[in-house]
Amino acid sequence: MDTWMKNEQALRHRVAEKLAQNRTEPKQPGQELGKLSAVLCLMGYHGATGPYLVLTKRSAEVPQPGDLSFPGGRLHPRRDALFSKLLALPQMPLARWPYRKDLARNRPLRYRVLTHYLATSLRESFEEIRLIPLNVAFLGSLPPQPLVMFQWTIIPMVGWLKKNAQFKPNREVARIIPIALQDLLNPENYATYHVRYKPPVAARLQQEFGDFPCFVHHQKPQREILWGATFRIVMALLEQVFDFTPPDPKGLPVINGRIGKSYYRGQSRTPH
């Protein structure tokens, strides 16, 4: 593992190779179009700290305020279909993906669906953090993840940041939070997130609380909790690429939190 962590090109090659083994068929846009979204799981490499993931903290103006997530959003069929046709041009994200030609030739439908989701994730990433698509190399996709509380399905695309960028968050993003891969691979950084639902949410979910595995990111001035669908996306990446699984939640530290109806429309939910 040390070899991959210390060598940017070796790690980038390994991620693409491992993700190519993913046989999960991406959901085809259809009647459920309004309940599908695509996100960009963006990886980068810094000479001093090594590989990292780029996450965003959602602002108080959007649903799930305070949560960590990847940039992304719902599909726009016409706009994203047009954009997807440009992604294989020189210097664009699909240009040097080693599996592109084979997939396009042998499984054209899967290729079209994949490029459509990639276009969505890139467009949304530009809108949310001003990520320039030319700075991204596509590495592959991860299995879809359900966003249970909102009855959505998230399609994760994985990209590599070709050079360090200056992000400019829009109103949906409170701030950018890079998390080092070595921290995510450290079992000591995991806990159980005990979430108590306030009455309106408890009635909607038909339960008063839930316990979720989570990752604790210690960043001044406060800690950040990675949980839910984004946590599962990150774990799928770590398991597929590094054979890493988080520790058994039994016996882990417990972090308490509360969720009220504002979680569905805005205003912060604060761990305590």
PLY file of the C-alpha trace (Angstrom):
ply
format ascii 1.0
element vertex 272
property float x
property float y
property float z
element edge 271
property int vertex1
property int vertex2
end_header
0.00 0.00 0.00
2.87 2.38 0.78
3.95 2.21 -2.86
0.58 3.44 -4.09
0.25 6.10 -1.41
3.64 7.60 -2.24
3.39 7.39 -6.01
0.68 9.48 -7.64
0.71 7.73 -11.00
0.75 4.26 -9.44
-2.23 5.12 -7.24
-4.17 6.66 -10.12
-3.55 3.53 -12.22
-4.61 1.22 -9.37
-7.86 3.09 -8.74
-8.82 2.96 -12.43
-7.89 -0.73 -12.64
-9.88 -1.69 -9.55
-12.94 0.35 -10.55
-12.93 -1.30 -13.97
-13.73 -4.55 -12.16
-17.01 -3.08 -10.92
-19.76 -5.01 -12.72
-22.69 -3.12 -11.20
-24.88 -1.84 -14.00
-25.62 1.89 -13.63
-29.29 2.73 -13.43
-30.62 3.87 -16.79
-32.39 7.25 -16.72
-36.08 6.62 -17.22
-39.24 7.06 -15.23
-37.15 7.53 -12.07
-35.21 10.41 -13.60
-36.42 12.87 -10.97
-35.05 10.62 -8.23
-31.55 10.12 -9.66
-28.49 12.22 -9.00
-24.80 11.89 -9.86
-21.90 13.00 -7.67
-18.18 13.36 -8.30
-15.95 11.51 -5.84
-12.87 13.61 -6.52
-9.41 12.41 -5.59
-6.26 14.50 -5.55
-2.61 14.29 -4.57
-0.52 16.71 -2.57
3.22 16.24 -2.34
3.34 16.88 1.40
0.31 14.90 2.57
-0.27 12.40 -0.23
-3.68 11.42 -1.69
-6.91 12.96 -0.47
-10.62 13.21 -1.23
-12.38 16.51 -1.90
-15.66 16.84 0.01
-17.95 19.76 0.61
-19.85 20.83 3.70
-23.43 21.67 2.81
-24.58 25.16 3.69
-27.60 26.10 5.82
-29.47 27.13 2.66
-29.95 23.60 1.29
-31.34 20.27 2.54
-29.01 18.17 4.73
-27.28 21.30 6.09
-23.95 20.65 7.74
-23.49 17.23 6.15
-20.35 16.30 4.23
-21.02 15.33 0.65
-19.52 15.18 -2.81
-20.46 17.84 -5.35
-23.31 16.68 -7.57
-27.01 16.86 -8.23
-29.93 15.75 -10.33
-29.78 14.94 -14.01
-30.75 17.38 -16.76
-31.39 15.10 -19.75
-30.83 17.47 -22.67
-28.04 19.59 -21.20
-26.07 16.62 -19.87
-26.59 14.56 -23.02
-25.01 17.34 -25.08
-22.15 17.83 -22.63
-21.45 14.09 -22.51
-20.55 14.11 -26.21
-17.60 16.41 -25.48
-16.04 14.38 -22.68
-13.80 12.24 -24.92
-12.21 15.22 -26.68
-8.49 15.83 -26.07
-7.73 17.00 -22.51
-11.29 16.24 -21.38
-12.01 13.76 -18.53
-12.58 10.67 -20.70
-9.74 11.28 -23.15
-7.17 9.05 -21.43
-9.45 6.64 -19.60
-7.90 3.32 -20.72
-11.25 1.47 -20.85
-13.19 4.01 -22.91
-12.81 2.59 -26.41
-13.47 -0.99 -25.35
-16.62 -0.03 -23.42
-17.93 2.21 -26.20
-17.43 -0.53 -28.78
-18.66 -3.57 -26.85
-21.25 -2.06 -24.49
-22.45 1.14 -26.13
-25.57 1.53 -23.94
-23.56 1.27 -20.70
-21.05 3.74 -22.15
-23.78 6.29 -22.97
-25.35 5.96 -19.52
-21.95 6.28 -17.83
-20.98 9.39 -19.79
-24.37 10.96 -19.04
-23.84 10.56 -15.29
-20.28 11.82 -15.59
-21.53 14.89 -17.43
-24.03 15.54 -14.64
-21.41 15.23 -11.91
-18.99 17.54 -13.74
-21.63 20.16 -14.50
-22.80 20.20 -10.89
-19.19 20.34 -9.65
-18.58 23.40 -11.77
-21.73 25.04 -10.43
-20.98 24.23 -6.78
-17.20 24.68 -6.48
-16.09 26.00 -9.90
-14.21 22.80 -10.73
-12.97 23.05 -14.33
-13.69 19.77 -16.21
-10.34 20.04 -18.01
-8.67 19.52 -14.61
-10.36 16.12 -14.08
-9.43 12.66 -15.33
-12.17 10.02 -15.12
-11.22 6.86 -13.20
-14.47 4.88 -13.08
-17.75 4.51 -11.23
-18.94 3.05 -7.93
-22.19 1.18 -7.15
-25.31 3.35 -6.71
-26.22 4.32 -3.15
-29.73 5.01 -1.82
-30.39 8.27 -0.01
-33.10 6.72 2.14
-34.49 9.79 3.92
-35.08 11.53 0.58
-35.88 8.45 -1.54
-33.13 9.30 -4.01
-30.49 7.16 -5.70
-26.96 8.53 -5.97
-24.65 7.47 -8.81
-20.99 8.06 -7.81
-18.42 8.92 -10.48
-14.74 8.89 -9.49
-12.34 11.49 -10.87
-8.73 12.51 -10.36
-7.76 16.15 -9.92
-4.93 16.57 -12.41
-3.54 19.65 -10.68
-4.27 21.56 -7.51
-7.16 23.96 -7.99
-8.59 27.01 -6.30
-12.23 26.19 -5.61
-14.93 28.84 -5.30
-17.97 27.49 -3.44
-21.44 28.76 -4.34
-24.29 29.32 -1.87
-24.93 25.57 -1.53
-21.47 24.94 -0.07
-20.29 26.23 3.30
-16.70 25.20 2.62
-14.41 22.69 0.93
-13.05 19.91 3.13
-10.16 17.79 1.85
-9.65 14.56 3.80
-6.35 12.69 3.59
-6.63 9.07 2.48
-4.29 8.00 5.28
-6.81 9.37 7.80
-9.66 7.46 6.16
-7.59 4.28 6.34
-6.98 4.72 10.07
-9.49 2.60 12.10
-9.08 4.92 15.09
-10.98 7.67 13.25
-14.28 5.78 13.19
-17.24 5.98 15.55
-20.99 5.38 15.85
-23.26 8.32 15.09
-26.37 8.13 17.31
-29.00 10.34 15.71
-32.17 11.21 17.60
-35.07 12.35 15.41
-37.29 15.19 16.51
-41.07 14.40 16.51
-41.92 15.41 12.90
-39.01 13.38 11.51
-39.63 10.46 13.87
-43.22 10.28 12.66
-42.08 10.36 9.04
-39.45 7.65 9.54
-41.50 5.71 12.11
-38.57 5.53 14.49
-37.15 7.79 17.20
-33.44 7.32 16.56
-30.88 5.62 14.36
-27.30 4.42 14.81
-24.92 4.86 11.89
-21.24 4.11 11.31
-19.29 7.30 10.74
-15.84 8.75 10.17
-14.67 11.60 12.39
-12.55 14.25 10.70
-10.76 16.52 13.14
-10.33 19.90 11.50
-10.03 23.15 13.39
-12.16 24.86 14.54
-14.45 21.82 14.82
-14.77 18.16 13.97
-16.74 16.99 10.97
-18.88 13.84 10.82
-18.96 11.79 7.63
-21.99 9.50 7.67
-24.92 8.27 5.59
-24.78 7.83 1.82
-21.51 9.74 1.40
-19.89 7.55 4.06
-21.04 4.45 2.15
-19.63 5.83 -1.12
-16.25 6.45 0.52
-16.26 2.99 2.11
-17.08 1.38 -1.24
-14.06 3.15 -2.75
-11.74 2.14 0.09
-12.92 -1.46 0.06
-12.65 -1.86 -3.70
-9.26 -0.18 -4.07
-7.52 -0.92 -0.74
-9.49 -3.90 0.69
-10.27 -1.71 3.70
-13.35 -2.16 5.84
-14.22 0.09 8.80
-14.07 -1.39 12.31
-17.09 -3.08 13.89
-19.29 -0.33 15.39
-19.59 -2.29 18.64
-17.34 -0.71 21.21
-16.59 2.40 19.14
-17.05 5.90 20.60
-20.60 7.27 20.27
-21.30 10.74 18.88
-24.77 12.14 19.49
-26.74 14.25 17.03
-30.27 15.44 16.36
-32.27 15.87 13.18
-35.38 18.02 12.88
-37.63 18.90 9.97
-35.21 21.66 8.90
-32.91 18.84 7.72
-35.23 18.39 4.75
-35.17 22.04 3.68
-32.24 23.86 5.31
-30.78 25.25 8.56
-28.04 23.40 10.37
-28.10 20.11 12.25
-25.31 20.24 14.82
-23.53 17.21 16.32
-22.87 17.63 20.05
0 1
1 2
2 3
3 4
4 5
5 6
6 7
7 8
8 9
9 10
10 11
11 12
12 13
13 14
14 15
15 16
16 17
17 18
18 19
19 20
20 21
21 22
22 23
23 24
24 25
25 26
26 27
27 28
28 29
29 30
30 31
31 32
32 33
33 34
34 35
35 36
36 37
37 38
38 39
39 40
40 41
41 42
42 43
43 44
44 45
45 46
46 47
47 48
48 49
49 50
50 51
51 52
52 53
53 54
54 55
55 56
56 57
57 58
58 59
59 60
60 61
61 62
62 63
63 64
64 65
65 66
66 67
67 68
68 69
69 70
70 71
71 72
72 73
73 74
74 75
75 76
76 77
77 78
78 79
79 80
80 81
81 82
82 83
83 84
84 85
85 86
86 87
87 88
88 89
89 90
90 91
91 92
92 93
93 94
94 95
95 96
96 97
97 98
98 99
99 100
100 101
101 102
102 103
103 104
104 105
105 106
106 107
107 108
108 109
109 110
110 111
111 112
112 113
113 114
114 115
115 116
116 117
117 118
118 119
119 120
120 121
121 122
122 123
123 124
124 125
125 126
126 127
127 128
128 129
129 130
130 131
131 132
132 133
133 134
134 135
135 136
136 137
137 138
138 139
139 140
140 141
141 142
142 143
143 144
144 145
145 146
146 147
147 148
148 149
149 150
150 151
151 152
152 153
153 154
154 155
155 156
156 157
157 158
158 159
159 160
160 161
161 162
162 163
163 164
164 165
165 166
166 167
167 168
168 169
169 170
170 171
171 172
172 173
173 174
174 175
175 176
176 177
177 178
178 179
179 180
180 181
181 182
182 183
183 184
184 185
185 186
186 187
187 188
188 189
189 190
190 191
191 192
192 193
193 194
194 195
195 196
196 197
197 198
198 199
199 200
200 201
201 202
202 203
203 204
204 205
205 206
206 207
207 208
208 209
209 210
210 211
211 212
212 213
213 214
214 215
215 216
216 217
217 218
218 219
219 220
220 221
221 222
222 223
223 224
224 225
225 226
226 227
227 228
228 229
229 230
230 231
231 232
232 233
233 234
234 235
235 236
236 237
237 238
238 239
239 240
240 241
241 242
242 243
243 244
244 245
245 246
246 247
247 248
248 249
249 250
250 251
251 252
252 253
253 254
254 255
255 256
256 257
257 258
258 259
259 260
260 261
261 262
262 263
263 264
264 265
265 266
266 267
267 268
268 269
269 270
270 271
